[in-house]
Amino acid sequence: MSSILYVFSRPPHGSINAQEGLDTLLMGSAFTTCSVLFVGDGLMQLIEGQSTDEMGTKNFSLGFGALKDYGVTRIACSKPDLVASGLTKGDFVIEVESLDAEGMQALIRTHDKVLNF
Amino acid sequence: MILHTINKVSAFELCKDLIARGDKVVLMEDGVYLGLQTLPFDVSAIRHDVEARGLGERLSGQTESIDYLDFVRLCTEADKVCSWF
């Protein structure tokens, strides 16, 4: 079965893309080998301490803690985008590996399908 | 070969580090405006999107104009297609 790389590139609460992406990743990982790469504003999905109580929407960032249990193989982010964002890996709800351009290109190369959310 | 499609200018920031040497890039819809600049890789642009926006004579020399048939051919030749939007 095809392996899938999910690329998360949108910030978490401005649109439904990010939440749909996570749902799709969890669903995909029930069937096949999946990895995830956070790029650009997608890194903002990982920030710890998001609270959506007052907004009345779901704080789906808590769901990232389940990725390991779902068998998601690689959990990575863009190193250049991490540096540009001013965040560090310590700001994130889960542990991620940071990859330079070459590492990210290799990640794309080694998966059969790439889906951008 | 990996084929990347870009359909808006802002999507370029997302994918510029993800495009490897030897990959192919197709600009479409509002992404064709990127064809005005010199990019760090060879690109093609969908002709009908280019013409609609009046960019026909204005594309950088490296940007090749292609039609839908060429695009379909590229898709069939590619190992995978990555859509950046």
N, CA and C atoms of all chains as a GROMACS GRO file, in nm:
protein
  606
    1MET      N    1   0.084  -0.121   0.000
    1MET     CA    2   0.000   0.000   0.000
    1MET      C    3   0.088   0.126   0.000
    2SER      N    4   0.037   0.231  -0.061
    2SER     CA    5   0.116   0.356  -0.074
    2SER      C    6   0.144   0.418   0.062
    3SER      N    7   0.266   0.468   0.078
    3SER     CA    8   0.295   0.548   0.198
    3SER      C    9   0.258   0.693   0.168
    4ILE      N   10   0.213   0.762   0.272
    4ILE     CA   11   0.164   0.899   0.252
    4ILE      C   12   0.239   0.997   0.341
    5LEU      N   13   0.283   1.106   0.281
    5LEU     CA   14   0.338   1.218   0.358
    5LEU      C   15   0.235   1.330   0.362
    6TYR      N   16   0.195   1.367   0.482
    6TYR     CA   17   0.104   1.480   0.501
    6TYR      C   18   0.187   1.605   0.527
    7VAL      N   19   0.163   1.711   0.450
    7VAL     CA   20   0.231   1.838   0.473
    7VAL      C   21   0.129   1.934   0.531
    8PHE      N   22   0.154   1.981   0.653
    8PHE     CA   23   0.063   2.075   0.718
    8PHE      C   24   0.123   2.215   0.706
    9SER      N   25   0.051   2.304   0.636
    9SER     CA   26   0.109   2.433   0.602
    9SER      C   27   0.022   2.552   0.644
   10ARG      N   28  -0.090   2.524   0.711
   10ARG     CA   29  -0.182   2.633   0.747
   10ARG      C   30  -0.183   2.653   0.899
   11PRO      N   31  -0.207   2.776   0.945
   11PRO     CA   32  -0.220   2.798   1.090
   11PRO      C   33  -0.348   2.733   1.142
   12PRO      N   34  -0.358   2.710   1.273
   12PRO     CA   35  -0.462   2.622   1.326
   12PRO      C   36  -0.607   2.672   1.326
   13HIS      N   37  -0.637   2.797   1.355
   13HIS     CA   38  -0.776   2.832   1.384
   13HIS      C   39  -0.845   2.922   1.283
   14GLY      N   40  -0.771   2.973   1.185
   14GLY     CA   41  -0.829   3.064   1.088
   14GLY      C   42  -0.916   2.994   0.985
   15SER      N   43  -0.889   2.868   0.963
   15SER     CA   44  -0.970   2.790   0.867
   15SER      C   45  -0.977   2.647   0.918
   16ILE      N   46  -1.057   2.568   0.850
   16ILE     CA   47  -1.077   2.430   0.893
   16ILE      C   48  -0.964   2.338   0.843
   17ASN      N   49  -0.879   2.391   0.753
   17ASN     CA   50  -0.777   2.306   0.689
   17ASN      C   51  -0.694   2.225   0.787
   18ALA      N   52  -0.647   2.292   0.894
   18ALA     CA   53  -0.554   2.226   0.984
   18ALA      C   54  -0.621   2.109   1.057
   19GLN      N   55  -0.742   2.133   1.105
   19GLN     CA   56  -0.813   2.027   1.177
   19GLN      C   57  -0.847   1.910   1.084
   20GLU      N   58  -0.890   1.945   0.963
   20GLU     CA   59  -0.921   1.840   0.865
   20GLU      C   60  -0.795   1.760   0.833
   21GLY      N   61  -0.682   1.830   0.828
   21GLY     CA   62  -0.555   1.764   0.799
   21GLY      C   63  -0.522   1.660   0.904
   22LEU      N   64  -0.536   1.700   1.032
   22LEU     CA   65  -0.506   1.607   1.141
   22LEU      C   66  -0.602   1.487   1.137
   23ASP      N   67  -0.731   1.514   1.116
   23ASP     CA   68  -0.830   1.404   1.106
   23ASP      C   69  -0.790   1.307   0.996
   24THR      N   70  -0.749   1.364   0.883
   24THR     CA   71  -0.714   1.280   0.768
   24THR      C   72  -0.587   1.199   0.796
   25LEU      N   73  -0.493   1.262   0.865
   25LEU     CA   74  -0.370   1.191   0.900
   25LEU      C   75  -0.400   1.072   0.991
   26LEU      N   76  -0.484   1.096   1.093
   26LEU     CA   77  -0.516   0.988   1.187
   26LEU      C   78  -0.589   0.874   1.114
   27MET      N   79  -0.677   0.913   1.023
   27MET     CA   80  -0.750   0.813   0.946
   27MET      C   81  -0.654   0.735   0.856
   28GLY      N   82  -0.567   0.808   0.787
   28GLY     CA   83  -0.472   0.744   0.695
   28GLY      C   84  -0.381   0.648   0.767
   29SER      N   85  -0.340   0.685   0.889
   29SER     CA   86  -0.242   0.603   0.960
   29SER      C   87  -0.304   0.472   1.009
   30ALA      N   88  -0.438   0.464   1.008
   30ALA     CA   89  -0.503   0.337   1.042
   30ALA      C   90  -0.486   0.236   0.929
   31PHE      N   91  -0.456   0.285   0.810
   31PHE     CA   92  -0.450   0.197   0.693
   31PHE      C   93  -0.311   0.176   0.637
   32THR      N   94  -0.225   0.277   0.648
   32THR     CA   95  -0.097   0.266   0.580
   32THR      C   96   0.011   0.346   0.652
   33THR      N   97   0.133   0.339   0.602
   33THR     CA   98   0.245   0.412   0.660
   33THR      C   99   0.231   0.561   0.632
   34CYS      N  100   0.230   0.642   0.738
   34CYS     CA  101   0.214   0.786   0.720
   34CYS      C  102   0.322   0.862   0.796
   35SER      N  103   0.359   0.976   0.741
   35SER     CA  104   0.447   1.070   0.811
   35SER      C  105   0.386   1.209   0.797
   36VAL      N  106   0.436   1.302   0.878
   36VAL     CA  107   0.384   1.439   0.870
   36VAL      C  108   0.499   1.538   0.874
   37LEU      N  109   0.484   1.643   0.791
   37LEU     CA  110   0.584   1.749   0.785
   37LEU      C  111   0.514   1.883   0.803
   38PHE      N  112   0.557   1.959   0.903
   38PHE     CA  113   0.499   2.091   0.928
   38PHE      C  114   0.587   2.197   0.861
   39VAL      N  115   0.525   2.280   0.778
   39VAL     CA  116   0.600   2.389   0.714
   39VAL      C  117   0.526   2.521   0.731
   40GLY      N  118   0.599   2.630   0.719
   40GLY     CA  119   0.538   2.765   0.722
   40GLY      C  120   0.450   2.786   0.844
   41ASP      N  121   0.332   2.842   0.822
   41ASP     CA  122   0.239   2.868   0.932
   41ASP      C  123   0.186   2.739   0.994
   42GLY      N  124   0.207   2.627   0.928
   42GLY     CA  125   0.167   2.498   0.983
   42GLY      C  126   0.234   2.469   1.117
   43LEU      N  127   0.352   2.528   1.138
   43LEU     CA  128   0.421   2.508   1.266
   43LEU      C  129   0.339   2.560   1.383
   44MET      N  130   0.254   2.659   1.356
   44MET     CA  131   0.174   2.721   1.462
   44MET      C  132   0.072   2.623   1.522
   45GLN      N  133   0.041   2.519   1.446
   45GLN     CA  134  -0.051   2.417   1.498
   45GLN      C  135   0.007   2.348   1.622
   46LEU      N  136   0.140   2.348   1.631
   46LEU     CA  137   0.208   2.270   1.736
   46LEU      C  138   0.228   2.346   1.866
   47ILE      N  139   0.197   2.476   1.867
   47ILE     CA  140   0.224   2.557   1.986
   47ILE      C  141   0.146   2.505   2.107
   48GLU      N  142   0.220   2.490   2.216
   48GLU     CA  143   0.159   2.440   2.339
   48GLU      C  144   0.078   2.551   2.406
   49GLY      N  145  -0.030   2.512   2.473
   49GLY     CA  146  -0.108   2.610   2.551
   49GLY      C  147  -0.218   2.678   2.473
   50GLN      N  148  -0.257   2.624   2.358
   50GLN     CA  149  -0.371   2.682   2.285
   50GLN      C  150  -0.497   2.656   2.367
   51SER      N  151  -0.582   2.758   2.375
   51SER     CA  152  -0.706   2.742   2.450
   51SER      C  153  -0.822   2.799   2.370
   52THR      N  154  -0.911   2.714   2.326
   52THR     CA  155  -1.019   2.759   2.238
   52THR      C  156  -1.153   2.762   2.311
   53ASP      N  157  -1.149   2.750   2.446
   53ASP     CA  158  -1.274   2.746   2.524
   53ASP      C  159  -1.367   2.862   2.490
   54GLU      N  160  -1.308   2.982   2.490
   54GLU     CA  161  -1.391   3.101   2.468
   54GLU      C  162  -1.438   3.113   2.324
   55MET      N  163  -1.362   3.054   2.234
   55MET     CA  164  -1.399   3.061   2.093
   55MET      C  165  -1.507   2.958   2.062
   56GLY      N  166  -1.517   2.858   2.148
   56GLY     CA  167  -1.620   2.757   2.128
   56GLY      C  168  -1.588   2.656   2.021
   57THR      N  169  -1.460   2.645   1.986
   57THR     CA  170  -1.420   2.542   1.888
   57THR      C  171  -1.332   2.440   1.957
   58LYS      N  172  -1.296   2.337   1.882
   58LYS     CA  173  -1.220   2.227   1.940
   58LYS      C  174  -1.071   2.261   1.941
   59ASN      N  175  -1.006   2.236   2.056
   59ASN     CA  176  -0.861   2.253   2.061
   59ASN      C  177  -0.797   2.124   2.012
   60PHE      N  178  -0.786   2.113   1.880
   60PHE     CA  179  -0.739   1.985   1.824
   60PHE      C  180  -0.590   1.964   1.841
   61SER      N  181  -0.517   2.066   1.892
   61SER     CA  182  -0.372   2.048   1.909
   61SER      C  183  -0.344   1.935   2.008
   62LEU      N  184  -0.442   1.908   2.096
   62LEU     CA  185  -0.423   1.797   2.191
   62LEU      C  186  -0.415   1.664   2.118
   63GLY      N  187  -0.474   1.659   2.001
   63GLY     CA  188  -0.474   1.536   1.922
   63GLY      C  189  -0.336   1.497   1.870
   64PHE      N  190  -0.244   1.594   1.864
   64PHE     CA  191  -0.111   1.560   1.813
   64PHE      C  192  -0.039   1.459   1.902
   65GLY      N  193  -0.079   1.460   2.032
   65GLY     CA  194  -0.019   1.365   2.126
   65GLY      C  195  -0.047   1.220   2.088
   66ALA      N  196  -0.148   1.199   2.003
   66ALA     CA  197  -0.186   1.062   1.966
   66ALA      C  198  -0.108   1.010   1.846
   67LEU      N  199  -0.030   1.096   1.782
   67LEU     CA  200   0.033   1.055   1.656
   67LEU      C  201   0.121   0.932   1.673
   68LYS      N  202   0.198   0.931   1.782
   68LYS     CA  203   0.287   0.816   1.806
   68LYS      C  204   0.205   0.687   1.822
   69ASP      N  205   0.096   0.696   1.899
   69ASP     CA  206   0.012   0.578   1.923
   69ASP      C  207  -0.052   0.529   1.794
   70TYR      N  208  -0.076   0.621   1.702
   70TYR     CA  209  -0.135   0.584   1.574
   70TYR      C  210  -0.029   0.530   1.477
   71GLY      N  211   0.096   0.529   1.522
   71GLY     CA  212   0.202   0.471   1.438
   71GLY      C  213   0.252   0.563   1.330
   72VAL      N  214   0.230   0.692   1.345
   72VAL     CA  215   0.284   0.787   1.246
   72VAL      C  216   0.437   0.780   1.251
   73THR      N  217   0.496   0.751   1.137
   73THR     CA  218   0.637   0.713   1.134
   73THR      C  219   0.731   0.829   1.164
   74ARG      N  220   0.724   0.933   1.083
   74ARG     CA  221   0.813   1.048   1.103
   74ARG      C  222   0.729   1.172   1.132
   75ILE      N  223   0.770   1.247   1.233
   75ILE     CA  224   0.701   1.372   1.266
   75ILE      C  225   0.807   1.481   1.257
   76ALA      N  226   0.797   1.563   1.152
   76ALA     CA  227   0.907   1.654   1.123
   76ALA      C  228   0.857   1.795   1.096
   77CYS      N  229   0.947   1.892   1.110
   77CYS     CA  230   0.914   2.029   1.071
   77CYS      C  231   1.030   2.089   0.993
   78SER      N  232   1.001   2.197   0.924
   78SER     CA  233   1.102   2.268   0.845
   78SER      C  234   1.193   2.347   0.939
   79LYS      N  235   1.322   2.319   0.933
   79LYS     CA  236   1.417   2.392   1.017
   79LYS      C  237   1.423   2.540   0.977
   80PRO      N  238   1.431   2.573   0.846
   80PRO     CA  239   1.434   2.717   0.810
   80PRO      C  240   1.309   2.790   0.857
   81ASP      N  241   1.191   2.725   0.847
   81ASP     CA  242   1.067   2.792   0.890
   81ASP      C  243   1.060   2.803   1.041
   82LEU      N  244   1.117   2.704   1.112
   82LEU     CA  245   1.120   2.710   1.259
   82LEU      C  246   1.204   2.830   1.304
   83VAL      N  247   1.320   2.845   1.242
   83VAL     CA  248   1.408   2.957   1.276
   83VAL      C  249   1.338   3.089   1.245
   84ALA      N  250   1.275   3.097   1.127
   84ALA     CA  251   1.208   3.222   1.086
   84ALA      C  252   1.091   3.257   1.177
   85SER      N  253   1.027   3.155   1.237
   85SER     CA  254   0.909   3.180   1.320
   85SER      C  255   0.944   3.238   1.456
   86GLY      N  256   1.070   3.222   1.498
   86GLY     CA  257   1.110   3.267   1.631
   86GLY      C  258   1.072   3.169   1.740
   87LEU      N  259   1.012   3.057   1.703
   87LEU     CA  260   0.978   2.954   1.800
   87LEU      C  261   1.093   2.855   1.814
   88THR      N  262   1.087   2.775   1.921
   88THR     CA  263   1.182   2.664   1.934
   88THR      C  264   1.100   2.537   1.955
   89LYS      N  265   1.168   2.424   1.945
   89LYS     CA  266   1.096   2.298   1.962
   89LYS      C  267   1.037   2.284   2.102
   90GLY      N  268   1.092   2.360   2.197
   90GLY     CA  269   1.040   2.360   2.333
   90GLY      C  270   0.900   2.421   2.342
   91ASP      N  271   0.860   2.495   2.241
   91ASP     CA  272   0.726   2.556   2.240
   91ASP      C  273   0.618   2.459   2.195
   92PHE      N  274   0.657   2.340   2.154
   92PHE     CA  275   0.562   2.252   2.087
   92PHE      C  276   0.501   2.146   2.180
   93VAL      N  277   0.380   2.102   2.146
   93VAL     CA  278   0.310   2.002   2.228
   93VAL      C  279   0.369   1.862   2.214
   94ILE      N  280   0.441   1.838   2.106
   94ILE     CA  281   0.504   1.706   2.088
   94ILE      C  282   0.646   1.724   2.038
   95GLU      N  283   0.720   1.615   2.043
   95GLU     CA  284   0.857   1.620   1.994
   95GLU      C  285   0.857   1.606   1.842
   96VAL      N  286   0.927   1.696   1.774
   96VAL     CA  287   0.938   1.686   1.628
   96VAL      C  288   1.085   1.694   1.590
   97GLU      N  289   1.119   1.630   1.478
   97GLU     CA  290   1.256   1.648   1.427
   97GLU      C  291   1.254   1.764   1.329
   98SER      N  292   1.357   1.848   1.331
   98SER     CA  293   1.360   1.958   1.235
   98SER      C  294   1.454   1.922   1.121
   99LEU      N  295   1.408   1.947   0.999
   99LEU     CA  296   1.482   1.904   0.880
   99LEU      C  297   1.519   2.024   0.794
  100ASP      N  298   1.641   2.022   0.739
  100ASP     CA  299   1.678   2.125   0.643
  100ASP      C  300   1.616   2.091   0.507
  101ALA      N  301   1.639   2.177   0.408
  101ALA     CA  302   1.574   2.160   0.277
  101ALA      C  303   1.602   2.020   0.221
  102GLU      N  304   1.727   1.977   0.232
  102GLU     CA  305   1.764   1.847   0.177
  102GLU      C  306   1.688   1.734   0.247
  103GLY      N  307   1.676   1.745   0.380
  103GLY     CA  308   1.604   1.643   0.457
  103GLY      C  309   1.457   1.637   0.420
  104MET      N  310   1.398   1.754   0.395
  104MET     CA  311   1.256   1.758   0.357
  104MET      C  312   1.235   1.700   0.217
  105GLN      N  313   1.328   1.730   0.128
  105GLN     CA  314   1.317   1.676  -0.008
  105GLN      C  315   1.328   1.524  -0.006
  106ALA      N  316   1.416   1.473   0.083
  106ALA     CA  317   1.431   1.328   0.095
  106ALA      C  318   1.303   1.265   0.150
  107LEU      N  319   1.238   1.335   0.243
  107LEU     CA  320   1.113   1.286   0.301
  107LEU      C  321   1.006   1.274   0.192
  108ILE      N  322   0.998   1.373   0.104
  108ILE     CA  323   0.903   1.368  -0.007
  108ILE      C  324   0.938   1.251  -0.099
  109ARG      N  325   1.067   1.238  -0.127
  109ARG     CA  326   1.113   1.133  -0.219
  109ARG      C  327   1.076   0.994  -0.169
  110THR      N  328   1.082   0.974  -0.038
  110THR     CA  329   1.066   0.839   0.016
  110THR      C  330   0.920   0.803   0.048
  111HIS      N  331   0.827   0.892   0.016
  111HIS     CA  332   0.685   0.857   0.032
  111HIS      C  333   0.619   0.852  -0.106
  112ASP      N  334   0.516   0.766  -0.118
  112ASP     CA  335   0.452   0.747  -0.249
  112ASP      C  336   0.359   0.863  -0.285
  113LYS      N  337   0.289   0.915  -0.184
  113LYS     CA  338   0.193   1.024  -0.209
  113LYS      C  339   0.223   1.138  -0.114
  114VAL      N  340   0.195   1.260  -0.160
  114VAL     CA  341   0.212   1.378  -0.076
  114VAL      C  342   0.081   1.456  -0.075
  115LEU      N  343   0.028   1.482   0.044
  115LEU     CA  344  -0.096   1.558   0.056
  115LEU      C  345  -0.070   1.685   0.136
  116ASN      N  346  -0.113   1.798   0.082
  116ASN     CA  347  -0.091   1.928   0.147
  116ASN      C  348  -0.220   1.977   0.210
  117PHE      N  349  -0.214   2.010   0.338
  117PHE     CA  350  -0.332   2.066   0.407
  117PHE      C  351  -0.300   2.203   0.462
  118MET      N  352   1.059   1.128  -1.134
  118MET     CA  353   1.048   1.274  -1.135
  118MET      C  354   0.928   1.316  -1.048
  119ILE      N  355   0.948   1.420  -0.969
  119ILE     CA  356   0.839   1.472  -0.887
  119ILE      C  357   0.788   1.601  -0.951
  120LEU      N  358   0.656   1.610  -0.966
  120LEU     CA  359   0.595   1.728  -1.027
  120LEU      C  360   0.529   1.812  -0.917
  121HIS      N  361   0.563   1.940  -0.913
  121HIS     CA  362   0.503   2.032  -0.816
  121HIS      C  363   0.412   2.129  -0.892
  122THR      N  364   0.290   2.149  -0.843
  122THR     CA  365   0.204   2.252  -0.902
  122THR      C  366   0.185   2.363  -0.799
  123ILE      N  367   0.190   2.487  -0.846
  123ILE     CA  368   0.174   2.603  -0.757
  123ILE      C  369   0.061   2.688  -0.812
  124ASN      N  370  -0.042   2.714  -0.732
  124ASN     CA  371  -0.157   2.787  -0.788
  124ASN      C  372  -0.179   2.925  -0.728
  125LYS      N  373  -0.089   2.967  -0.637
  125LYS     CA  374  -0.093   3.109  -0.598
  125LYS      C  375   0.045   3.152  -0.551
  126VAL      N  376   0.068   3.283  -0.558
  126VAL     CA  377   0.202   3.334  -0.531
  126VAL      C  378   0.246   3.300  -0.389
  127SER      N  379   0.152   3.311  -0.293
  127SER     CA  380   0.190   3.289  -0.152
  127SER      C  381   0.233   3.144  -0.127
  128ALA      N  382   0.190   3.052  -0.211
  128ALA     CA  383   0.224   2.911  -0.190
  128ALA      C  384   0.371   2.883  -0.219
  129PHE      N  385   0.434   2.975  -0.289
  129PHE     CA  386   0.576   2.955  -0.322
  129PHE      C  387   0.661   2.947  -0.195
  130GLU      N  388   0.626   3.031  -0.095
  130GLU     CA  389   0.702   3.031   0.030
  130GLU      C  390   0.697   2.894   0.098
  131LEU      N  391   0.583   2.826   0.084
  131LEU     CA  392   0.566   2.695   0.147
  131LEU      C  393   0.658   2.591   0.086
  132CYS      N  394   0.670   2.599  -0.046
  132CYS     CA  395   0.727   2.483  -0.115
  132CYS      C  396   0.868   2.507  -0.167
  133LYS      N  397   0.920   2.629  -0.154
  133LYS     CA  398   1.047   2.654  -0.220
  133LYS      C  399   1.160   2.564  -0.170
  134ASP      N  400   1.156   2.528  -0.041
  134ASP     CA  401   1.260   2.439   0.014
  134ASP      C  402   1.234   2.292  -0.018
  135LEU      N  403   1.114   2.263  -0.069
  135LEU     CA  404   1.075   2.123  -0.087
  135LEU      C  405   1.099   2.075  -0.230
  136ILE      N  406   1.140   2.167  -0.316
  136ILE     CA  407   1.161   2.134  -0.457
  136ILE      C  408   1.308   2.098  -0.479
  137ALA      N  409   1.330   1.977  -0.522
  137ALA     CA  410   1.467   1.927  -0.536
  137ALA      C  411   1.515   1.944  -0.680
  138ARG      N  412   1.645   1.938  -0.698
  138ARG     CA  413   1.703   1.941  -0.831
  138ARG      C  414   1.645   1.825  -0.913
  139GLY      N  415   1.604   1.854  -1.035
  139GLY     CA  416   1.550   1.747  -1.120
  139GLY      C  417   1.397   1.738  -1.112
  140ASP      N  418   1.335   1.801  -1.011
  140ASP     CA  419   1.189   1.805  -1.003
  140ASP      C  420   1.137   1.902  -1.111
  141LYS      N  421   1.009   1.888  -1.145
  141LYS     CA  422   0.948   1.982  -1.239
  141LYS      C  423   0.840   2.063  -1.169
  142VAL      N  424   0.824   2.187  -1.213
  142VAL     CA  425   0.729   2.278  -1.150
  142VAL      C  426   0.635   2.336  -1.256
  143VAL      N  427   0.505   2.329  -1.228
  143VAL     CA  428   0.407   2.389  -1.317
  143VAL      C  429   0.333   2.499  -1.241
  144LEU      N  430   0.331   2.619  -1.298
  144LEU     CA  431   0.255   2.730  -1.241
  144LEU      C  432   0.117   2.731  -1.305
  145MET      N  433   0.014   2.747  -1.222
  145MET     CA  434  -0.123   2.751  -1.276
  145MET      C  435  -0.206   2.854  -1.200
  146GLU      N  436  -0.322   2.887  -1.257
  146GLU     CA  437  -0.411   2.987  -1.197
  146GLU      C  438  -0.329   3.110  -1.155
  147ASP      N  439  -0.353   3.165  -1.032
  147ASP     CA  440  -0.279   3.285  -0.994
  147ASP      C  441  -0.131   3.259  -0.970
  148GLY      N  442  -0.093   3.134  -0.963
  148GLY     CA  443   0.049   3.099  -0.950
  148GLY      C  444   0.132   3.143  -1.068
  149VAL      N  445   0.069   3.168  -1.184
  149VAL     CA  446   0.147   3.208  -1.301
  149VAL      C  447   0.216   3.343  -1.282
  150TYR      N  448   0.167   3.424  -1.187
  150TYR     CA  449   0.236   3.552  -1.161
  150TYR      C  450   0.380   3.529  -1.116
  151LEU      N  451   0.407   3.412  -1.058
  151LEU     CA  452   0.545   3.380  -1.019
  151LEU      C  453   0.636   3.372  -1.141
  152GLY      N  454   0.576   3.348  -1.256
  152GLY     CA  455   0.653   3.337  -1.380
  152GLY      C  456   0.715   3.468  -1.423
  153LEU      N  457   0.674   3.579  -1.358
  153LEU     CA  458   0.734   3.709  -1.389
  153LEU      C  459   0.876   3.720  -1.332
  154GLN      N  460   0.902   3.644  -1.224
  154GLN     CA  461   1.033   3.652  -1.160
  154GLN      C  462   1.124   3.539  -1.208
  155THR      N  463   1.251   3.557  -1.180
  155THR     CA  464   1.344   3.448  -1.206
  155THR      C  465   1.344   3.359  -1.083
  156LEU      N  466   1.310   3.232  -1.102
  156LEU     CA  467   1.300   3.138  -0.991
  156LEU      C  468   1.423   3.048  -0.990
  157PRO      N  469   1.452   2.988  -0.874
  157PRO     CA  470   1.573   2.906  -0.865
  157PRO      C  471   1.559   2.768  -0.929
  158PHE      N  472   1.460   2.748  -1.014
  158PHE     CA  473   1.445   2.620  -1.084
  158PHE      C  474   1.367   2.647  -1.213
  159ASP      N  475   1.372   2.552  -1.305
  159ASP     CA  476   1.298   2.568  -1.431
  159ASP      C  477   1.149   2.549  -1.406
  160VAL      N  478   1.067   2.632  -1.470
  160VAL     CA  479   0.923   2.621  -1.450
  160VAL      C  480   0.849   2.624  -1.584
  161SER      N  481   0.730   2.566  -1.582
  161SER     CA  482   0.636   2.582  -1.693
  161SER      C  483   0.514   2.652  -1.637
  162ALA      N  484   0.439   2.718  -1.725
  162ALA     CA  485   0.317   2.784  -1.683
  162ALA      C  486   0.206   2.748  -1.781
  163ILE      N  487   0.086   2.726  -1.728
  163ILE     CA  488  -0.028   2.691  -1.813
  163ILE      C  489  -0.064   2.812  -1.899
  164ARG      N  490  -0.058   2.794  -2.031
  164ARG     CA  491  -0.071   2.907  -2.124
  164ARG      C  492  -0.202   2.982  -2.105
  165HIS      N  493  -0.311   2.906  -2.086
  165HIS     CA  494  -0.439   2.977  -2.084
  165HIS      C  495  -0.454   3.064  -1.960
  166ASP      N  496  -0.389   3.025  -1.849
  166ASP     CA  497  -0.387   3.111  -1.730
  166ASP      C  498  -0.297   3.233  -1.752
  167VAL      N  499  -0.189   3.212  -1.826
  167VAL     CA  500  -0.095   3.321  -1.856
  167VAL      C  501  -0.162   3.425  -1.945
  168GLU      N  502  -0.227   3.377  -2.050
  168GLU     CA  503  -0.290   3.468  -2.146
  168GLU      C  504  -0.405   3.545  -2.080
  169ALA      N  505  -0.482   3.476  -1.996
  169ALA     CA  506  -0.595   3.540  -1.930
  169ALA      C  507  -0.551   3.659  -1.846
  170ARG      N  508  -0.428   3.650  -1.795
  170ARG     CA  509  -0.379   3.756  -1.706
  170ARG      C  510  -0.289   3.857  -1.777
  171GLY      N  511  -0.281   3.844  -1.909
  171GLY     CA  512  -0.203   3.941  -1.987
  171GLY      C  513  -0.053   3.931  -1.969
  172LEU      N  514  -0.006   3.810  -1.932
  172LEU     CA  515   0.137   3.794  -1.900
  172LEU      C  516   0.218   3.734  -2.015
  173GLY      N  517   0.150   3.710  -2.128
  173GLY     CA  518   0.214   3.636  -2.238
  173GLY      C  519   0.355   3.680  -2.271
  174GLU      N  520   0.373   3.811  -2.288
  174GLU     CA  521   0.505   3.862  -2.330
  174GLU      C  522   0.591   3.897  -2.209
  175ARG      N  523   0.536   3.883  -2.092
  175ARG     CA  524   0.604   3.936  -1.974
  175ARG      C  525   0.674   3.831  -1.888
  176LEU      N  526   0.653   3.704  -1.921
  176LEU     CA  527   0.714   3.598  -1.840
  176LEU      C  528   0.866   3.602  -1.850
  177SER      N  529   0.933   3.562  -1.743
  177SER     CA  530   1.079   3.556  -1.748
  177SER      C  531   1.119   3.451  -1.852
  178GLY      N  532   1.238   3.467  -1.904
  178GLY     CA  533   1.286   3.380  -2.012
  178GLY      C  534   1.285   3.233  -1.975
  179GLN      N  535   1.299   3.202  -1.848
  179GLN     CA  536   1.308   3.060  -1.806
  179GLN      C  537   1.171   2.993  -1.801
  180THR      N  538   1.063   3.072  -1.805
  180THR     CA  539   0.929   3.014  -1.790
  180THR      C  540   0.876   2.967  -1.924
  181GLU      N  541   0.851   2.836  -1.932
  181GLU     CA  542   0.802   2.779  -2.057
  181GLU      C  543   0.650   2.773  -2.053
  182SER      N  544   0.587   2.810  -2.162
  182SER     CA  545   0.441   2.804  -2.170
  182SER      C  546   0.398   2.665  -2.215
  183ILE      N  547   0.300   2.607  -2.146
  183ILE     CA  548   0.252   2.474  -2.186
  183ILE      C  549   0.099   2.474  -2.191
  184ASP      N  550   0.042   2.380  -2.266
  184ASP     CA  551  -0.104   2.368  -2.267
  184ASP      C  552  -0.148   2.251  -2.178
  185TYR      N  553  -0.279   2.228  -2.170
  185TYR     CA  554  -0.329   2.123  -2.081
  185TYR      C  555  -0.278   1.984  -2.119
  186LEU      N  556  -0.262   1.964  -2.251
  186LEU     CA  557  -0.214   1.832  -2.295
  186LEU      C  558  -0.073   1.807  -2.242
  187ASP      N  559   0.011   1.910  -2.249
  187ASP     CA  560   0.148   1.898  -2.194
  187ASP      C  561   0.140   1.871  -2.044
  188PHE      N  562   0.047   1.938  -1.977
  188PHE     CA  563   0.035   1.922  -1.832
  188PHE      C  564  -0.007   1.779  -1.798
  189VAL      N  565  -0.103   1.728  -1.872
  189VAL     CA  566  -0.147   1.590  -1.848
  189VAL      C  567  -0.031   1.493  -1.872
  190ARG      N  568   0.045   1.520  -1.978
  190ARG     CA  569   0.161   1.434  -2.007
  190ARG      C  570   0.259   1.436  -1.889
  191LEU      N  571   0.288   1.556  -1.838
  191LEU     CA  572   0.379   1.568  -1.723
  191LEU      C  573   0.327   1.488  -1.604
  192CYS      N  574   0.196   1.496  -1.580
  192CYS     CA  575   0.136   1.424  -1.466
  192CYS      C  576   0.155   1.273  -1.483
  193THR      N  577   0.139   1.226  -1.605
  193THR     CA  578   0.150   1.081  -1.626
  193THR      C  579   0.296   1.035  -1.615
  194GLU      N  580   0.388   1.126  -1.647
  194GLU     CA  581   0.530   1.089  -1.639
  194GLU      C  582   0.584   1.096  -1.496
  195ALA      N  583   0.514   1.172  -1.411
  195ALA     CA  584   0.566   1.197  -1.276
  195ALA      C  585   0.544   1.076  -1.185
  196ASP      N  586   0.639   1.053  -1.093
  196ASP     CA  587   0.622   0.949  -0.991
  196ASP      C  588   0.514   0.993  -0.892
  197LYS      N  589   0.513   1.122  -0.860
  197LYS     CA  590   0.409   1.176  -0.773
  197LYS      C  591   0.390   1.324  -0.803
  198VAL      N  592   0.272   1.373  -0.769
  198VAL     CA  593   0.241   1.514  -0.792
  198VAL      C  594   0.216   1.580  -0.656
  199CYS      N  595   0.284   1.690  -0.629
  199CYS     CA  596   0.261   1.764  -0.505
  199CYS      C  597   0.192   1.896  -0.540
  200SER      N  598   0.075   1.919  -0.481
  200SER     CA  599   0.000   2.043  -0.509
  200SER      C  600   0.023   2.143  -0.396
  201TRP      N  601   0.071   2.258  -0.431
  201TRP     CA  602   0.094   2.364  -0.330
  201TRP      C  603  -0.006   2.476  -0.356
  202PHE      N  604  -0.088   2.507  -0.255
  202PHE     CA  605  -0.196   2.605  -0.275
  202PHE      C  606  -0.216   2.686  -0.150
   0.00000   0.00000   0.00000
